[in-house]
Protein backbone atom coordinates (compact mmCIF):
# COMPACT_ATOMS: atom_id res chain seq x y z
CA UNK A 1 0.00 0.00 0.00
CA UNK A 2 1.42 3.36 -0.99
CA UNK A 3 1.09 6.60 0.96
CA UNK A 4 -0.80 9.66 -0.29
CA UNK A 5 1.17 12.14 1.89
CA UNK A 6 3.21 14.26 -0.52
CA UNK A 7 6.29 14.02 1.73
CA UNK A 8 6.12 10.31 2.52
CA UNK A 9 7.52 7.83 0.03
CA UNK A 10 7.46 4.07 -0.13
CA UNK A 11 11.02 4.00 -1.43
CA UNK A 12 13.77 6.60 -1.38
CA UNK A 13 16.78 5.81 -3.56
CA UNK A 14 20.06 7.55 -2.81
CA UNK A 15 21.97 8.00 -6.06
CA UNK A 16 20.90 8.51 -9.69
CA UNK A 17 23.36 5.83 -10.82
CA UNK A 18 22.69 3.09 -13.36
CA UNK A 19 21.42 0.86 -10.56
CA UNK A 20 19.44 3.63 -8.88
CA UNK A 21 17.69 4.80 -12.04
CA UNK A 22 16.71 1.30 -13.16
CA UNK A 23 15.42 0.60 -9.65
CA UNK A 24 13.44 3.86 -9.62
CA UNK A 25 11.66 3.07 -12.87
CA UNK A 26 10.89 -0.51 -11.87
CA UNK A 27 9.56 0.40 -8.42
CA UNK A 28 7.44 3.25 -9.78
CA UNK A 29 5.96 1.01 -12.46
CA UNK A 30 5.01 -1.46 -9.73
CA UNK A 31 3.00 1.20 -7.96
CA UNK A 32 5.41 2.45 -5.32
CA UNK A 33 5.78 6.11 -4.56
CA UNK A 34 9.46 6.66 -5.31
CA UNK A 35 11.94 9.48 -4.72
CA UNK A 36 15.53 9.69 -5.92
CA UNK A 37 17.98 11.99 -4.15
CA UNK A 38 21.12 12.86 -6.08
CA UNK A 39 24.03 15.13 -5.09
CA UNK A 40 24.70 16.21 -8.69
CA UNK A 41 22.67 19.04 -10.25
CA UNK A 42 21.39 16.81 -13.07
CA UNK A 43 21.71 13.24 -14.35
CA UNK A 44 24.83 12.62 -16.39
CA UNK A 45 26.72 15.52 -14.80
CA UNK A 46 30.47 14.82 -14.46
CA UNK A 47 30.23 11.14 -15.34
CA UNK A 48 32.88 8.91 -13.76
CA UNK A 49 32.47 5.75 -15.84
CA UNK A 50 33.42 4.66 -19.36
CA UNK A 51 29.86 3.43 -19.92
CA UNK A 52 30.93 0.46 -22.06
CA UNK A 53 28.30 -2.30 -22.01
CA UNK A 54 28.90 -5.99 -22.56
CA UNK A 55 26.22 -7.79 -24.55
CA UNK A 56 24.65 -9.16 -21.37
CA UNK A 57 24.08 -5.61 -20.10
CA UNK A 58 22.53 -4.57 -23.41
CA UNK A 59 20.12 -7.49 -23.08
CA UNK A 60 19.02 -6.38 -19.60
CA UNK A 61 17.83 -2.93 -20.74
CA UNK A 62 16.69 -1.81 -24.19
CA UNK A 63 18.64 1.37 -24.93
CA UNK A 64 18.01 3.84 -27.78
CA UNK A 65 20.23 2.94 -30.70
CA UNK A 66 21.31 6.57 -31.20
CA UNK A 67 23.05 6.54 -27.80
CA UNK A 68 25.29 3.58 -28.62
CA UNK A 69 27.92 2.26 -30.98
CA UNK A 70 28.27 -1.47 -31.56
CA UNK A 71 31.81 -2.86 -31.49
CA UNK A 72 32.44 -6.52 -32.23
CA UNK A 73 36.15 -7.06 -31.57
CA UNK A 74 38.87 -6.72 -28.97
CA UNK A 75 42.39 -5.81 -30.05
CA UNK A 76 44.63 -6.75 -27.13
CA UNK A 77 48.12 -5.26 -27.04
CA UNK A 78 51.25 -6.35 -25.20
CA UNK A 79 53.57 -3.65 -23.79
CA UNK A 80 55.71 -3.90 -26.96
CA UNK A 81 52.49 -3.07 -28.92
CA UNK A 82 52.22 -6.42 -30.69
CA UNK A 83 48.59 -7.48 -30.60
CA UNK A 84 46.01 -10.20 -31.07
CA UNK A 85 42.47 -9.71 -32.42
CA UNK A 86 39.57 -11.42 -30.69
CA UNK A 87 36.02 -11.94 -31.96
CA UNK A 88 33.16 -14.23 -31.04
CA UNK A 89 30.21 -15.01 -33.29
CA UNK A 90 27.06 -13.30 -32.05
CA UNK A 91 28.85 -11.18 -29.46
CA UNK A 92 29.36 -7.42 -29.28
CA UNK A 93 30.02 -4.51 -26.95
CA UNK A 94 28.20 -1.19 -26.84
CA UNK A 95 30.06 2.02 -26.27
CA UNK A 96 27.65 4.72 -25.14
CA UNK A 97 27.06 8.42 -24.92
CA UNK A 98 27.07 7.90 -21.16
CA UNK A 99 25.76 11.31 -19.99
CA UNK A 100 22.85 11.09 -22.43
CA UNK A 101 22.20 7.47 -21.44
CA UNK A 102 21.89 8.48 -17.79
CA UNK A 103 19.57 11.36 -18.74
CA UNK A 104 17.43 8.97 -20.75
CA UNK A 105 17.23 6.53 -17.84
CA UNK A 106 16.28 9.39 -15.51
CA UNK A 107 13.57 10.55 -17.92
CA UNK A 108 12.22 7.00 -18.13
CA UNK A 109 12.06 6.79 -14.33
CA UNK A 110 10.35 10.19 -14.11
CA UNK A 111 7.81 9.13 -16.76
CA UNK A 112 7.05 6.08 -14.63
CA UNK A 113 6.30 8.39 -11.69
CA UNK A 114 9.57 8.69 -9.74
CA UNK A 115 10.26 12.09 -8.20
CA UNK A 116 13.79 13.52 -8.28
CA UNK A 117 15.61 15.75 -5.81
CA UNK A 118 18.82 16.96 -7.48
CA UNK A 119 21.65 18.85 -5.77
CA UNK A 120 20.58 16.97 -2.66
CA UNK A 121 22.97 14.87 -0.60
CA UNK A 122 22.05 11.97 1.64
CA UNK A 123 23.09 13.24 5.06
CA UNK A 124 21.66 10.45 7.15
CA UNK A 125 18.32 9.11 8.31
CA UNK A 126 16.77 7.68 11.46
CA UNK A 127 13.90 5.22 11.74
CA UNK A 128 10.90 5.94 13.91
CA UNK A 129 7.46 4.29 13.93
CA UNK A 130 8.25 2.37 10.74
CA UNK A 131 9.41 5.41 8.76
CA UNK A 132 12.86 6.79 7.96
CA UNK A 133 13.23 10.52 8.63
CA UNK A 134 15.95 12.19 6.56
CA UNK A 135 18.35 14.76 7.93
CA UNK A 136 18.03 18.06 6.12
CA UNK A 137 15.07 16.88 4.02
CA UNK A 138 11.34 17.19 4.75
CA UNK A 139 10.61 13.65 3.53
CA UNK A 140 10.11 10.22 5.04
CA UNK A 141 10.33 6.74 3.56
CA UNK A 142 9.35 3.17 4.31
CA UNK A 143 12.47 1.80 2.67
CA UNK A 144 15.88 3.12 1.57
CA UNK A 145 17.95 1.80 -1.33
CA UNK A 146 21.58 2.91 -1.36
CA UNK A 147 22.78 3.26 -4.96
CA UNK A 148 25.22 6.05 -4.14
CA UNK A 149 28.51 4.67 -5.40
CA UNK A 150 31.62 3.04 -4.06
CA UNK A 151 31.91 5.46 -1.11
CA UNK A 152 28.30 5.00 -0.06
CA UNK A 153 26.96 7.44 2.52
CA UNK A 154 24.01 5.09 3.08
CA UNK A 155 26.42 2.30 4.02
CA UNK A 156 28.22 4.59 6.45
CA UNK A 157 25.00 5.81 8.04
CA UNK A 158 23.60 2.36 8.76
CA UNK A 159 26.82 0.53 9.58
CA UNK A 160 26.75 -1.62 6.44
CA UNK A 161 29.78 -3.03 4.64
CA UNK A 162 31.92 -0.59 2.70
CA UNK A 163 34.23 -0.98 -0.27
CA UNK A 164 37.86 -0.93 0.79
CA UNK A 165 39.64 -1.90 -2.44
CA UNK A 166 39.55 0.26 -5.56
CA UNK A 167 41.00 0.85 -8.98
CA UNK A 168 41.51 4.47 -9.99
CA UNK A 169 40.54 5.37 -13.55
CA UNK A 170 41.21 8.44 -15.67
CA UNK A 171 39.94 9.10 -19.18
CA UNK A 172 39.90 11.74 -21.91
CA UNK A 173 37.33 12.03 -24.69
CA UNK A 174 38.67 13.03 -28.11
CA UNK A 175 36.51 14.49 -30.83
CA UNK A 176 37.13 13.73 -34.52
CA UNK A 177 39.78 11.09 -33.81
CA UNK A 178 39.55 9.06 -36.99
CA UNK A 179 42.74 7.05 -36.59
CA UNK A 180 41.31 4.47 -34.15
CA UNK A 181 40.07 1.32 -35.92
CA UNK A 182 36.41 1.31 -34.91
CA UNK A 183 36.04 -2.44 -35.31
CA UNK A 184 37.76 -2.89 -31.96
CA UNK A 185 37.95 -1.95 -28.34
CA UNK A 186 41.69 -1.40 -28.06
CA UNK A 187 43.00 -2.77 -24.75
CA UNK A 188 46.61 -2.44 -23.56
CA UNK A 189 48.43 -4.59 -21.03
CA UNK A 190 51.28 -2.63 -19.48
CA UNK A 191 52.44 -2.83 -15.86
CA UNK A 192 54.35 0.44 -16.17
CA UNK A 193 51.64 2.57 -17.77
CA UNK A 194 48.61 0.80 -16.25
CA UNK A 195 49.75 -1.26 -13.23
CA UNK A 196 46.96 -3.43 -11.91
CA UNK A 197 44.58 -3.06 -14.84
CA UNK A 198 44.66 -1.94 -18.50
CA UNK A 199 44.65 1.11 -20.73
CA UNK A 200 42.14 1.50 -23.56
CA UNK A 201 40.96 3.40 -26.61
CA UNK A 202 37.27 2.91 -27.32
CA UNK A 203 35.39 4.36 -30.33
CA UNK A 204 32.14 5.81 -29.01
CA UNK A 205 29.01 7.10 -30.73
CA UNK A 206 30.38 10.66 -30.95
CA UNK A 207 33.85 10.67 -29.35
CA UNK A 208 36.76 8.30 -28.76
CA UNK A 209 37.37 7.45 -25.12
CA UNK A 210 41.01 6.98 -24.17
CA UNK A 211 42.01 6.11 -20.65
CA UNK A 212 43.52 3.75 -18.13
CA UNK A 213 42.99 2.44 -14.63
CA UNK A 214 45.52 1.46 -11.98
CA UNK A 215 45.51 -0.12 -8.55
CA UNK A 216 44.73 2.51 -5.92
CA UNK A 217 47.93 3.96 -4.55
CA UNK A 218 49.69 3.88 -7.92
CA UNK A 219 49.92 6.79 -10.32
CA UNK A 220 47.36 7.00 -13.14
CA UNK A 221 49.58 8.63 -15.79
CA UNK A 222 47.37 9.19 -18.81
CA UNK A 223 49.87 11.61 -20.34
CA UNK A 224 52.50 8.87 -20.65
CA UNK A 225 50.03 6.46 -22.23
CA UNK A 226 49.00 9.09 -24.79
CA UNK A 227 52.64 9.72 -25.62
CA UNK A 228 53.34 5.99 -26.04
CA UNK A 229 50.45 5.47 -28.44
CA UNK A 230 50.55 8.82 -30.28
CA UNK A 231 52.19 7.23 -33.37
CA UNK A 232 49.28 4.79 -33.60
CA UNK A 233 46.33 7.06 -32.91
CA UNK A 234 47.60 10.62 -33.55
CA UNK A 235 45.81 12.33 -30.67
CA UNK A 236 47.63 15.55 -31.52
CA UNK A 237 45.35 15.90 -34.54
CA UNK A 238 42.22 15.92 -32.39
CA UNK A 239 40.89 17.92 -29.47
CA UNK A 240 40.02 16.74 -25.96
CA UNK A 241 36.35 17.56 -25.36
CA UNK A 242 36.07 16.21 -21.83
CA UNK A 243 38.03 14.54 -19.04
CA UNK A 244 36.76 12.23 -16.32
CA UNK A 245 38.09 10.20 -13.43
CA UNK A 246 36.77 8.00 -10.68
CA UNK A 247 37.23 5.02 -8.39
CA UNK A 248 36.13 1.51 -9.35
CA UNK A 249 35.40 -0.93 -6.49
CA UNK A 250 37.23 -4.21 -6.99
CA UNK A 251 36.95 -6.02 -3.68
CA UNK A 252 33.74 -7.92 -4.38
CA UNK A 253 30.45 -7.96 -2.49
CA UNK A 254 30.43 -5.93 0.74
CA UNK A 255 29.06 -7.46 3.91
CA UNK A 256 26.62 -6.77 5.39
CA UNK A 257 24.86 -5.24 2.39
CA UNK A 258 21.44 -4.86 4.01
CA UNK A 259 19.71 -4.07 7.28
CA UNK A 260 16.01 -3.83 8.21
CA UNK A 261 14.50 -1.34 5.77
CA UNK A 262 17.81 -0.62 3.98
CA UNK A 263 19.68 -2.26 1.11
CA UNK A 264 22.73 -1.45 -1.01
CA UNK A 265 22.94 -2.03 -4.75
CA UNK A 266 25.42 -1.39 -7.57
CA UNK A 267 28.87 -0.04 -6.70
CA UNK A 268 27.70 0.67 -3.15
CA UNK A 269 27.19 -3.08 -2.64
CA UNK A 270 30.35 -4.10 -4.47
CA UNK A 271 28.39 -5.53 -7.41
CA UNK A 272 31.52 -5.15 -9.57
CA UNK A 273 33.81 -7.85 -10.92
CA UNK A 274 37.08 -7.82 -8.95
CA UNK A 275 39.00 -8.77 -12.09
CA UNK A 276 37.50 -6.66 -14.87
CA UNK A 277 35.88 -3.81 -12.93
CA UNK A 278 32.69 -4.41 -14.92
CA UNK A 279 29.54 -3.48 -13.05
CA UNK A 280 26.93 -1.99 -15.39
CA UNK A 281 25.34 -5.35 -16.26
CA UNK A 282 24.94 -6.12 -12.56
CA UNK A 283 23.69 -2.59 -11.91
CA UNK A 284 20.93 -3.09 -14.48
CA UNK A 285 20.07 -6.60 -13.32
CA UNK A 286 20.22 -6.09 -9.57
CA UNK A 287 18.82 -2.56 -9.63
CA UNK A 288 15.70 -3.95 -11.26
CA UNK A 289 15.65 -7.03 -9.02
CA UNK A 290 16.07 -4.95 -5.85
CA UNK A 291 13.08 -2.82 -6.83
CA UNK A 292 11.01 -5.93 -7.52
CA UNK A 293 11.62 -7.53 -4.13
CA UNK A 294 11.14 -4.22 -2.30
CA UNK A 295 7.80 -3.72 -4.09
CA UNK A 296 6.76 -7.28 -3.27
CA UNK A 297 7.65 -6.70 0.38
CA UNK A 298 5.92 -3.33 0.76
CA UNK A 299 2.84 -3.99 -1.38
CA UNK A 300 2.17 -7.72 -1.20
CA UNK A 301 3.55 -8.89 2.17
CA UNK A 302 6.51 -10.54 0.47
CA UNK A 303 9.61 -11.68 2.35
CA UNK A 304 12.26 -9.26 3.53
CA UNK A 305 14.01 -7.93 0.41
CA UNK A 306 17.48 -8.96 1.60
CA UNK A 307 16.25 -12.56 1.84
CA UNK A 308 14.38 -12.52 -1.46
CA UNK A 309 17.34 -11.18 -3.43
CA UNK A 310 20.04 -13.31 -1.82
CA UNK A 311 20.12 -15.99 -4.53
CA UNK A 312 20.51 -13.35 -7.25
CA UNK A 313 23.71 -11.85 -5.86
CA UNK A 314 26.97 -12.45 -7.74
CA UNK A 315 29.56 -14.96 -6.64
CA UNK A 316 32.86 -13.79 -8.06
CA UNK A 317 34.80 -16.82 -6.90
CA UNK A 318 38.29 -17.46 -5.63
CA UNK A 319 39.86 -17.38 -9.10
CA UNK A 320 38.80 -13.80 -9.89
CA UNK A 321 40.06 -12.56 -6.54
CA UNK A 322 43.34 -14.41 -7.04
CA UNK A 323 43.79 -12.91 -10.50
CA UNK A 324 43.00 -9.47 -9.11
CA UNK A 325 45.75 -9.94 -6.51
CA UNK A 326 48.16 -11.07 -9.24
CA UNK A 327 47.44 -7.98 -11.37
CA UNK A 328 47.89 -5.73 -8.32
CA UNK A 329 51.47 -6.99 -8.15
CA UNK A 330 52.07 -5.55 -11.67
CA UNK A 331 53.79 -8.51 -13.39
CA UNK A 332 56.90 -7.57 -15.40
CA UNK A 333 56.08 -6.40 -18.91
CA UNK A 334 58.33 -9.05 -20.41
CA UNK A 335 55.84 -11.68 -19.22
CA UNK A 336 53.01 -9.97 -21.10
CA UNK A 337 55.20 -9.67 -24.21
CA UNK A 338 56.05 -13.38 -24.13
CA UNK A 339 52.57 -14.62 -23.24
CA UNK A 340 50.32 -12.58 -25.52
CA UNK A 341 50.44 -14.75 -28.63
CA UNK A 342 50.49 -18.12 -26.89
CA UNK A 343 47.41 -20.37 -27.33
CA UNK A 344 46.83 -20.35 -23.56
CA UNK A 345 46.74 -16.55 -23.40
CA UNK A 346 44.42 -16.31 -26.41
CA UNK A 347 42.05 -18.83 -24.83
CA UNK A 348 42.08 -16.99 -21.50
CA UNK A 349 41.51 -13.59 -23.15
CA UNK A 350 38.72 -15.00 -25.31
CA UNK A 351 36.92 -16.28 -22.24
CA UNK A 352 37.58 -13.13 -20.22
CA UNK A 353 36.18 -10.72 -22.78
CA UNK A 354 33.41 -12.80 -24.32
CA UNK A 355 32.40 -15.00 -21.39
CA UNK A 356 30.44 -18.09 -22.35
CA UNK A 357 28.17 -16.23 -24.74
CA UNK A 358 30.62 -16.04 -27.64
CA UNK A 359 30.04 -19.11 -29.81
CA UNK A 360 33.70 -19.83 -30.47
CA UNK A 361 36.50 -17.52 -31.54
CA UNK A 362 36.80 -15.91 -34.97
CA UNK A 363 39.76 -14.53 -36.86
CA UNK A 364 39.70 -11.02 -38.31
CA UNK A 365 39.35 -12.48 -41.81
CA UNK A 366 36.37 -14.59 -40.73
CA UNK A 367 34.76 -11.57 -39.07
CA UNK A 368 35.19 -9.42 -42.18
CA UNK A 369 33.75 -12.19 -44.38
CA UNK A 370 30.71 -12.48 -42.12
CA UNK A 371 30.27 -8.69 -42.13
CA UNK A 372 30.45 -8.56 -45.93
CA UNK A 373 27.86 -11.32 -46.16
CA UNK A 374 25.57 -9.54 -43.72
CA UNK A 375 25.79 -6.28 -45.65
CA UNK A 376 25.01 -8.06 -48.92
CA UNK A 377 21.98 -9.70 -47.35
CA UNK A 378 20.71 -6.32 -46.17
CA UNK A 379 21.20 -4.60 -49.54
CA UNK A 380 18.13 -4.95 -51.74
CA UNK A 381 18.71 -6.12 -55.29
CA UNK A 382 18.40 -3.34 -57.85
CA UNK A 383 17.08 -4.38 -61.21
CA UNK A 384 17.55 -2.15 -64.23
Secondary structure, 3 states (H helix, E strand, C coil): CCCCCCCEEEEEEECCCHHHHHHHHHHHHCCCCEEEECCCCCCCCCCCCCCCEEHHHHHHCCCCHHHEEEECEEEEECCCCCEEEEEECCCCEEEECHHHHHHHHHHHHHHHCCEEECCCCCCCEEEECCEEEECCCCCEEEEEEECCCCCCHHHHHCCCCCCCCEEEEEEEEEECCCCCCCCEEEEECCCCCCCCCCEEEEECCCCEEEEEEEECCCCCCHHHHHHHHHHHHCHHHCEEEEEEEEEEECCCCCCCCEECCEEECHHHHCCCCCCCCCCHHHHHHHHHHHHHHHHHHHHHCCCCHHHHCHHHCCCCHHHHHHHHHHHHCCCCHHHHHHHCCCHHHHHHHHHHHHCCCCCCEECHHHHHHHHHHHHHHHCCCCCC
